[in-house]
Amino acid sequence: MKTVLIIAGSDSIGGAGLQADIKTSTMNGVYAMTAITVLTAQNTRGVQGVLNVSPKFLKDQLDSVFTDIFPDAVKIGMVPSGDLIQVISERLKFYGAKNIVVDPVMVCTSGYKVLSESQVKSITELLFPISEVVTPNLFEAEVLSREKITNEKSMMFAAKKISSKFNCNVFLKGGHFTDNANDLLYQKNGECTILKSEKIDNPNTHGTGCSLSSAIASNLAKEKKLLESVKGAKYYVHQAIASKLNLGHKNGPIDHMACREFLF
């Protein structure tokens, strides 16, 4: 069975973070392992508390995984400090990790920045170059490219700029557009692919970014090419949103179980 190592934060409501990553990996037929970067007290309405792990403890987690079950892919989510980013970069290089997917959790859905400029610099310099693909949302892509993204043309320009600047493949998520949910894959060789889809009216989208990036990692672990991996991941998340799971709360998580019939 193929394996994925998830390096991310814990979401106590279970809709995002490594909990969503584990659900996604399982539904996509791979075995999930984890290294926790931060503990959070949060729900679909916001974050009420945060507790970072120490750099040494993160290193211990990574060493424990790599020296026993070597992962076929790695998904990196929320990393709240420069010291932790350095540990991740050093350990992944040390072990020669492959198929690394970086979800640069820098700007939340509301547009609020959750990382400082120095932390963003660490991610782009230490993690982007060793990745197979990075998956910024529109807000994060605007920060990384320093360009305003309003349409498909500006989306393409921003992705190209990010790819050239940080030497990485870019999967730019367009879910925050108001009239569509088109995504874009820009590869380092200059190939650009638009993945089109309609906007689904569903407020329950907590964890979609985490799920998308871990679905890509799961597909890469199964030795699929990058374009095939992002297409499959987009389909997975699209079906999860379309199921319109309702747990009785506004802005709840997506429904992972709704996707099972499409995957097996």
N, C-alpha and C positions, 0 to 999 in steps of 0.2 A: 504494500500500500504506500502511495506517495505521501510525503510529509511536508508540512508548512510550519515554520516558526513565526509566531506572532509577537512582535515587540511593540507593546502599546500600553495604554492606561486602562484601568478598570472602571467600568460604568455600573454603578450599583443598581440602576433601573433595568439593566440588561439589554438596552436597545442599541447602544453604540459601543465603542471601545472594543476591548478584546473579547467581551461576551458576544458581540455581534460577529466578530471575526471567527470565533470558534463555531458559531452556528452556520455561518457561511461556508467555512471550510468543510464542515461535516456534510452539509447539503450538497456540496460539490465533490464529495467522494474522496477527500484527502484527510489525513490524520493531523490534527492541530496540536502544536506545542506552544508554550507561552513564556515570555520574559516580561514581567510587569515593570513599567517605568514610573507609574504614579497611581495612587489610590484616590478615588474621588467619591464624595458624597453628592450624588446628582440624580436628577430625574428629567423628564421631558421638558420641564419648565426652566431649568437652569442648574448651575453648579453651586452647591452649598458649602463644600469643603474640599481641600486638596492636601494630599500628603505624598511628597516625592520619596522614592526609594533612594538609597545611597548609591554612589557609583560602584563601590565594592560589591554591594549586594546584586546589582544589575550584572556586573561582570561574572559573579558566581553563577547566576542563573544561565547566562549565555554559555559559560564553560560547561555547566552540567548538561545542557542540551547537546552541544556540538561534540562532546567526548563520548556520548552514548548513542544518540539517534541523529545522524547528520541530516539536516533538512534539505529537501529538494527545492524549496523556495523560502523566501523570507519576506514578511510584510512588516513595515515599520509605520506605526501610527503616531500617537501623541508622545512627544519627548520634551519634557518641560524645562530642561536646563542644558547649558552648553557642556557641562561635565559629563552628563549622561550621553549626549550626542557623541562626544569624543570616545567614550567607552564602546559604544555600539560600532563606530567606524573602525576602531582599532581591532576589536574582536572579530568583526566580519572579515576584515582584510587578513588577519592572522589565520583564520580557518579557511579562507578562500571560498566564502559563501557565494552562492549563485542565485540567479533569478530573484533579485532584490527589488521589491516594489515599495516606493516611498510615498506615503500619503502625508504631505507637508501640512500638518494640522496647525495652521498659523492664524487663520481668520474664520470665525464662526459664521453661521448662517445670517446672523444679524449684521455682519460686517465688523464686529468687534475683534480687535487684534488680541490674540492670546499669547503671542510670543514677542519678545523684544527684538530690536534690530540686530543685536549681537547674536541672539539665538537663531534668527533667520540666517544670518551669515554663516554660522556653524553648520546648519543643515545643508545649505547650498554648496558649501565648500567641502564638507566631509562625507555627506551621504548621497547627494545627487550624482557625482561622478562614478560611484560604484554601483549605481542602480541599473536595473533593466528598464525601468520606467518610473516616472514620477506622476502623481495624479492630483494636481491642484484644482480647486474649484475656481469660479470666476473671480472672487474676491482675492484669493491667494495669487492667481495668475496676474492680476493687476499689480499687486505688490512686487512680485518677482520680475515682471517685465517693465514696470513703471509706465504702463500704457492703460488707457481707458478701453474697456471691452464692451461694446454695445451691439455688435452684430457678428456675422460669420467672418467677414473680412478682417475685422479687428481681432477676432478670436484667433484666426490663423496667424496674423502678424505677431501677436503676443506669444503664441506657442513656439513659433520659429525663433523668436528672440530669446526665450528661455532656453530652448534647446541649444542654440549657438553659444550662449553665455556660459551655461553650466555643463555642456557636453553630455546631454542626456536625452532620451526619448521622453516625450511629454504627452500624457493623456489628459487633455483639458476638459473638465466636466462642465457642461452647460446647463445643469439642472436649475440654476437660479435665473435663467431667462424667463420672461413672463409669457412668451408666446410659443415656446417650444422647449424641448429637452435635448437638443442636439449636442453631441460630444465630438471631440476632435482628437485624432491621434497624429502627432507630428514626430516623425522618426529622424534620427541623426543623419540619415542618408538623403534627407530632403523630401521623402515621401509623406504626403499629407492625405488623411482619410477622414471624411466627415461621416459620423454615425448618427443618422437622423431618427428622431422619434417624437411623437406628439406629447404634449404636456398632459399629465394625468391630474385631475382635480382630487387630491387626497392630502389632508393635513398631516397624516401619519407617516412622516418621512425621517424620523429620528434614527440615525445610524446608516443612512444610505451611502454616505461617503466611505465609511469604514467597510461596509459590506462590499462595495464596488471594488475597492483596492484589494481586499482579501480574496474576492472571487477571481481577480486577475492573477494573484499569486497562486491560487489553487490550480488554475488552468496552466500556468507556466510550470508548476510542479509536475503536471501530467504531460509535460514535454510538448505542449502546443506552442505554435509560433505566437509572437506578440500580438499581431493583428487579430488572429483567431481568439486569443485569450481575452482581449478587451471586448470583442464582439460578444463572446459568450457571457462575460461578466455583466455587460450592459443589459443583455437579455434577461439574465437572472434577476437583477435589481428591478428592471422594468416590470417583470411579472410579480415581484414581491410588492411593489407599490400598487400595481393594478388590483391586487387582491383586496385592498382596502380593509385590512385588519383594524378592528376597533375594540380597544380594551376599556372604553368608557372614559378616556381622557383625551383632551385636545393635544394634537402634535405628538401622538404616540409612535412606537416603533413600527417598522415594516414587518410583513409576515413572511418569514423564511420558509415555513412549512408549505406555503402555497406554491413554492417553486419545485417541490420534490418531484411531481409528476412530469416535469419538463426535463429532468436531469437523469432519471434512471428508467 
